[in-house]
Amino acid sequence: MEDKNQTNDFNIDVELRDKQWQRKRRSRIARRFFKVVNVLMCGLTFLSIALLMIVMKRPTVSEIENRNLAKFPSFSFSDYFSGKYTSDIENYYNDTVPGRETLKNLVATVRSHFGKKTEDDVKIHGTIVAKDDEKEEKIETKPAVTTAPAKESAKGTTTGAVTSAEKKTTDILDNPNIEGEISNNILVYKNRGIMLYGGSFKKGQAYAETLNRFKSDLGKNVNVYSLVAPTPVSYYLPKKYGDMTGSEIDNIENINEYLKNVTPVDAYGALKKHKDEKIYPRTDHHWTPLGAYYAAEEFAKSADVPFAGLSKYKKVTKEGYVGTLYGYSGDADLKNNPEDFVYYVPKDESYTTTYYDNDMTNKREGKLLINLDNVAPVSWYLVFMGSDDKIAHVHTKAGNGRKLAIVKDSYGNALAPYLTESFEDIYVIDMRYFELNAVSYFKEQGITDVLFAMNTFSATGQNSEYLEAIRTR
């Protein structure tokens, strides 16, 4: 009887082990099956995304970054063998990802929860460089500019800072894949973005010497002026972070010391008197139209010409403005705290505006201040002439025989509307795009006054090199 019971127990045990083995086998098969399915699903997902990236329409401009996106490169054997062609193709695909604006907004929201903040709620984006006060040569950054036809959407450019005197660097945010002339070192304080300035005494001297050569070429009968505009860092940077930036006033004064027979315009002092007013946006790297007004007023004093007060302008306010600094920093606080964009339209519109391409072809009539109804908010600053990359000629009824040429970066755009009662003719050219010899052009137009108007980043950065190019072209 015991043998029979033992046999039964043995059989039961065998059956249990067999069932356990079968369960384990089925479990292994199921796991392998799901692994294969997961691999196939992941592969299909990535393949679908890759195909979508290929077939979906790629953007050509970035509204939030206010710039043109990379273009597919043209083939050349020299570029191919040097590796530039394949590198440019890679840059094109990286820069024109479909849905990039949505992704950028999503990243900004995520970063807002993990970004670096100080105890006083200051956030810093970029490669921050401590200024070395013992060095004569300040840290050099590149100039701030914007370029875009507003009617098409926002375009513009930016790049990281170049340093020449540094104590330490702290990488806080990956350098965005953007090209051009704006520092990506941005401090955000109380929902205001502030670009940190480096400056360069050496480049400032070179800028001044180029203006001196313009004056010499144009002769004693042409007045030449230098208006170097400060940026918000001069007025709104918290004092405890002063060692992160160079001094704009020191760089401006350094430029003025080298000017010969060129009249400096004290935009820094003029704006300082009004720093408690809205002379700079919180979310954009330009000055506001009001800030430009005070600078234009100071220039009119230097040039000894009439100047119209704000009572002669219609004030226009548009709500919901978020400018270029959000695109450059990806800071959610800037995005989520839009501001008003306020500009001023001359009530007396007895002037005409003619536009040309930068080689003086394609003449067409237009408006000095464009309609913003169908323009993306980030491009509202381009209300003045609609873009940088063309020549504008404004003919007024001032009747005083004074003809002004404004040679500028994007800061200079906002000056022209305030000078329509000051000069009989106003010619506006951008030093980065002008394709003619500027001296010859000024002489042909009978220019009596030349105003070089740009911010400190341009005057002490690479943008200033364009000036010598258009002088000698």
C-alpha positions in Angstrom: 0.0 0.0 0.0 2.9 2.3 0.8 4.5 1.5 -2.5 1.3 2.5 -4.3 1.1 5.7 -2.3 4.7 6.5 -3.0 4.1 5.9 -6.7 1.1 8.2 -6.7 3.1 10.9 -4.9 5.9 10.5 -7.4 3.5 10.8 -10.3 1.9 13.9 -8.7 5.3 15.5 -8.2 6.3 14.7 -11.8 3.1 16.2 -13.0 3.6 19.4 -10.9 7.2 19.8 -12.2 5.9 19.2 -15.7 3.2 21.9 -15.3 5.8 24.3 -13.8 8.1 23.6 -16.7 5.3 24.2 -19.2 4.4 27.4 -17.4 8.0 28.6 -17.5 8.3 27.6 -21.1 5.1 29.5 -22.1 6.3 32.5 -20.0 9.7 32.5 -21.8 7.9 32.2 -25.2 5.6 35.0 -24.2 8.5 37.2 -23.1 10.4 36.5 -26.3 7.2 37.3 -28.3 6.7 40.6 -26.6 10.3 41.5 -26.9 10.1 40.9 -30.7 6.8 42.9 -30.8 8.5 45.7 -28.8 11.5 45.8 -31.1 9.2 45.7 -34.2 7.0 48.5 -32.7 10.0 50.6 -31.8 11.5 50.0 -35.2 8.2 50.9 -36.9 7.8 54.0 -34.8 11.3 55.2 -35.6 10.9 54.3 -39.2 7.6 56.2 -39.4 9.2 59.2 -37.7 12.1 59.1 -40.1 9.8 58.8 -43.1 7.7 61.7 -41.7 10.8 63.8 -41.2 11.6 63.2 -44.9 8.2 63.8 -46.5 6.7 66.4 -44.2 7.2 70.1 -45.1 10.2 71.6 -43.5 10.0 75.1 -42.0 12.0 77.8 -43.6 11.9 80.4 -40.8 11.6 80.3 -37.0 9.2 82.8 -35.6 10.2 82.3 -32.0 13.9 82.6 -32.8 13.2 85.4 -35.4 15.6 84.0 -38.0 15.9 82.2 -41.3 16.5 78.5 -40.9 19.3 76.6 -42.7 18.9 76.0 -46.4 19.8 72.8 -48.3 23.4 73.4 -49.6 24.3 73.7 -53.2 26.7 71.0 -54.4 30.3 71.8 -55.3 33.3 69.5 -55.5 35.4 71.7 -53.3 32.7 71.7 -50.5 32.3 67.9 -50.9 35.9 67.0 -50.6 36.4 69.5 -47.7 33.5 67.9 -45.8 31.6 71.2 -45.8 28.8 69.9 -48.1 27.9 66.9 -45.9 28.2 69.1 -42.8 25.8 71.6 -44.2 23.3 68.8 -45.1 23.5 67.6 -41.5 22.9 71.2 -40.3 20.0 71.6 -42.7 18.2 68.5 -41.4 18.9 69.3 -37.8 17.8 72.9 -38.1 14.5 72.3 -40.1 12.9 69.6 -38.1 9.1 69.6 -38.8 7.2 70.9 -35.8 10.3 72.5 -34.3 8.4 75.4 -32.8 6.0 73.1 -30.9 9.0 71.1 -29.7 10.8 74.2 -28.6 7.8 75.4 -26.6 7.6 72.0 -24.9 11.3 72.0 -24.1 10.9 75.6 -22.6 8.1 74.4 -20.4 10.1 71.4 -19.1 13.2 73.6 -18.6 11.2 76.0 -16.5 10.9 73.3 -13.8 14.6 72.4 -13.9 16.4 75.6 -14.9 19.2 77.2 -12.8 17.9 79.9 -10.4 19.7 81.9 -7.9 18.3 82.8 -4.4 16.9 86.1 -5.8 15.0 84.4 -8.7 17.5 85.2 -11.3 17.9 82.6 -14.1 20.9 82.4 -16.4 21.0 80.9 -19.9 24.2 80.4 -21.9 27.9 80.2 -21.3 28.4 82.7 -18.5 31.9 84.3 -18.3 33.1 86.2 -15.3 34.7 89.5 -16.4 38.3 90.1 -15.6 38.6 93.7 -14.5 42.4 93.5 -14.4 42.6 93.0 -18.2 42.6 96.0 -20.6 40.8 93.9 -23.3 37.2 93.2 -22.3 35.4 90.0 -23.1 34.2 90.1 -26.7 30.7 89.2 -27.7 29.0 89.5 -31.1 26.4 92.1 -31.9 22.7 91.9 -31.7 20.7 92.2 -34.9 17.5 91.0 -36.5 16.7 90.6 -40.1 13.4 89.5 -41.6 10.6 90.5 -44.0 7.8 90.7 -41.5 5.2 90.0 -44.2 6.7 86.6 -44.7 7.3 85.8 -41.0 10.1 86.2 -38.6 13.7 85.8 -39.6 16.8 86.6 -37.7 20.1 85.3 -36.5 22.1 84.6 -33.4 25.3 83.0 -32.2 27.1 82.3 -29.0 29.7 84.6 -27.4 33.4 84.7 -28.2 35.5 85.2 -25.1 39.0 86.8 -24.9 39.4 87.3 -21.2 37.8 84.8 -18.8 38.2 83.5 -15.3 35.7 80.7 -15.5 32.8 79.4 -17.6 29.7 77.6 -16.5 27.8 75.8 -19.2 24.1 76.1 -18.3 22.3 75.7 -21.6 23.4 74.0 -24.8 24.3 76.6 -27.4 21.3 76.8 -29.8 21.8 75.9 -33.4 21.5 79.5 -34.6 23.7 81.7 -36.7 24.3 85.4 -36.7 25.0 88.3 -34.4 23.4 88.1 -30.9 24.9 86.8 -27.7 23.1 83.8 -26.3 24.2 84.7 -22.8 20.9 85.9 -21.3 20.0 86.6 -17.7 16.3 86.6 -16.8 15.2 88.7 -13.8 11.6 89.6 -13.0 10.4 88.4 -16.4 13.0 90.6 -18.2 15.6 89.1 -20.5 19.0 90.9 -20.4 21.8 90.0 -22.8 25.2 90.0 -21.1 27.7 92.2 -22.9 31.5 91.7 -23.3 32.7 94.4 -25.5 36.1 94.9 -27.1 38.2 98.1 -26.9 40.2 96.9 -29.9 37.1 96.5 -32.1 35.7 99.7 -30.8 38.9 101.5 -31.9 38.6 99.8 -35.3 35.0 101.0 -35.6 36.0 104.6 -34.8 38.8 104.5 -37.3 36.5 103.2 -40.1 34.1 106.2 -39.4 37.1 108.5 -39.5 37.9 107.1 -43.0 34.3 107.7 -44.1 34.6 111.3 -43.0 37.8 111.7 -44.8 36.4 110.2 -48.0 33.2 112.2 -47.9 34.9 115.6 -47.2 34.4 118.5 -45.0 31.0 119.4 -46.3 29.4 116.1 -45.0 28.6 115.8 -41.4 29.3 112.3 -39.9 27.8 111.1 -36.6 28.3 108.1 -34.4 25.3 106.9 -32.3 26.3 103.8 -30.3 23.2 102.6 -28.5 23.4 100.9 -25.1 21.3 97.9 -24.3 19.2 96.9 -21.2 22.3 95.5 -19.5 23.4 99.1 -18.7 20.3 100.0 -16.8 18.5 96.8 -15.5 21.1 94.2 -14.6 21.1 93.6 -10.8 24.3 95.0 -9.3 25.4 91.7 -7.8 25.8 90.3 -11.3 27.8 93.2 -12.6 30.9 91.0 -12.9 29.2 88.9 -15.6 29.2 91.8 -18.1 31.5 94.4 -19.6 30.7 98.1 -19.3 28.9 99.5 -22.3 29.6 103.1 -21.3 33.4 102.3 -21.0 33.3 100.9 -24.5 31.3 103.8 -25.9 33.7 106.3 -24.3 36.6 104.3 -25.7 35.1 104.7 -29.2 34.6 108.4 -28.8 38.2 108.9 -27.9 39.3 107.7 -31.3 36.8 109.7 -33.4 38.3 112.5 -35.5 35.9 115.0 -37.1 33.1 112.6 -36.3 30.4 113.8 -33.9 29.4 111.4 -31.1 25.7 111.3 -30.2 25.2 110.6 -26.5 22.4 108.0 -26.7 23.6 106.5 -23.4 23.0 109.7 -21.4 19.7 110.4 -23.2 18.3 107.0 -22.4 19.6 107.0 -18.8 17.4 110.0 -18.0 14.4 107.8 -19.0 15.4 104.4 -17.7 12.2 104.2 -15.5 10.1 104.5 -18.7 9.6 101.6 -21.1 12.6 102.3 -23.3 13.4 98.6 -23.7 11.1 95.6 -24.0 11.3 92.8 -21.4 11.3 90.0 -24.0 13.2 91.5 -27.0 16.8 92.5 -27.6 16.0 95.8 -29.3 15.1 99.1 -27.7 11.4 100.1 -27.8 10.1 102.7 -30.2 10.0 105.1 -27.2 13.7 104.4 -26.5 14.5 105.1 -30.1 12.6 108.4 -29.9 14.8 109.7 -27.1 17.9 108.7 -29.1 16.6 110.4 -32.2 15.9 113.5 -30.2 19.5 113.5 -29.0 20.7 113.1 -32.5 18.6 116.0 -33.8 20.2 118.2 -31.2 23.7 117.2 -32.4 22.7 117.7 -36.0 21.0 121.1 -35.2 17.8 120.2 -37.0 14.1 120.5 -36.0 12.5 117.7 -34.1 8.8 116.8 -33.7 7.5 116.0 -30.2 5.5 112.9 -29.4 2.3 115.0 -29.6 2.7 114.9 -33.4 2.5 111.1 -33.4 -0.4 108.6 -33.1 0.3 106.1 -30.3 -0.5 102.5 -31.3 -0.6 99.7 -28.7 -0.7 95.9 -29.5 -1.1 93.4 -26.7 0.6 90.0 -26.5 4.2 90.8 -27.6 6.9 88.2 -26.9 10.1 89.1 -28.7 13.3 87.4 -29.7 14.7 86.7 -26.2 12.3 83.9 -25.7 13.5 82.2 -28.9 17.1 82.7 -27.9 16.8 81.5 -24.3 13.8 79.2 -24.4 12.8 80.7 -21.0 9.2 79.9 -20.2 8.8 83.0 -17.9 9.4 85.2 -20.9 6.9 83.3 -23.0 4.2 83.3 -20.3 4.5 87.0 -19.5 3.8 88.9 -22.8 4.0 92.6 -22.9 2.5 95.5 -24.9 4.2 96.6 -28.0 3.8 100.4 -28.4 4.9 102.3 -31.4 4.3 105.8 -32.9 3.0 106.8 -36.3 3.6 110.3 -37.6 0.2 112.1 -37.9 1.5 114.1 -40.8 2.1 111.6 -43.5 3.1 114.1 -46.1 6.2 112.0 -47.0 6.8 109.2 -49.5 8.8 106.0 -49.0 10.5 104.2 -51.8 12.3 100.8 -51.5 15.1 99.2 -53.5 16.9 96.0 -53.3 20.4 96.4 -51.9 21.9 96.9 -55.4 19.5 99.7 -56.1 17.2 97.6 -58.4 13.6 96.7 -58.1 12.2 100.2 -57.2 8.8 100.2 -55.5 6.6 102.4 -53.4 5.7 101.4 -49.9 4.9 102.4 -46.3 7.5 103.5 -43.8 5.5 101.7 -41.0 3.9 98.5 -42.2 0.5 97.1 -41.1 1.0 94.5 -38.3 -2.5 92.9 -38.5 -1.2 89.7 -40.1 2.3 89.7 -38.7 3.5 87.3 -36.0 4.0 89.0 -32.6 7.7 88.2 -32.5 8.1 90.2 -35.7 6.2 93.3 -34.6 9.5 95.2 -34.1 9.8 95.1 -37.9 6.9 97.5 -38.1 9.7 99.9 -39.2 10.2 99.3 -43.0 9.3 95.6 -42.7 12.9 94.2 -42.8 16.6 95.1 -42.7 17.7 93.8 -46.1 16.7 96.6 -48.4 17.3 100.3 -49.0 14.7 102.8 -48.0 14.4 106.4 -49.2 12.0 108.7 -47.4 11.3 112.0 -49.1 9.7 114.6 -46.8 8.5 118.2 -46.9 11.1 119.5 -44.5 12.5 121.7 -47.3 15.8 122.4 -45.5 18.2 120.9 -48.0 19.5 118.4 -45.4 19.9 114.9 -46.7 20.5 112.1 -44.2 21.9 108.6 -44.7 21.4 106.2 -41.8 23.9 103.3 -41.8 22.6 100.9 -39.2 21.9 97.5 -37.7 18.4 96.6 -36.7 18.4 99.2 -33.9 18.5 102.0 -36.5 15.2 101.0 -38.1 13.2 102.8 -35.4 15.0 106.1 -35.8 13.7 107.1 -39.3 10.0 107.8 -38.5 11.1 110.4 -35.9 13.2 112.4 -38.4 10.6 113.0 -41.1 10.4 116.7 -40.0 14.1 117.0 -39.5 15.6 116.1 -43.0 14.4 116.6 -46.5 15.5 113.2 -47.5 16.4 110.1 -45.5 18.2 107.1 -46.9 18.4 104.0 -44.8 20.9 101.2 -45.5 21.9 98.2 -43.5 25.7 97.7 -43.4 25.3 93.9 -43.5 23.4 93.8 -46.8 24.3 96.9 -48.8 25.9 95.8 -52.1 27.3 99.1 -53.4 30.2 101.4 -52.6 28.7 103.5 -49.8 30.9 106.6 -50.3 30.0 106.7 -54.0 26.3 106.2 -53.2 26.3 109.0 -50.7 27.9 111.4 -53.1 25.5 110.4 -55.9 22.5 111.2 -53.6 23.9 114.5 -52.4 24.0 113.3 -48.8 24.8 116.1 -46.3 24.7 114.0 -43.1 25.6 110.4 -42.3 24.5 108.8 -39.1 26.1 105.5 -38.1 23.5 104.1 -35.7 23.9 100.7 -34.0 24.0 99.1 -30.6 27.2 98.3 -28.6 27.2 94.7 -29.7 27.5 95.7 -33.3 30.0 98.6 -32.8 32.4 96.4 -30.8 31.7 93.2 -32.6 32.0 91.6 -36.0 29.2 93.7 -37.5 31.5 96.7 -37.5 33.6 94.9 -40.1 30.9 95.4 -42.7 31.4 99.1 -42.5 34.9 98.9 -44.0 33.6 96.5 -46.6 30.9 98.9 -47.9 33.4 101.8 -47.8 35.9 100.1 -50.1 33.7 97.9 -52.3 
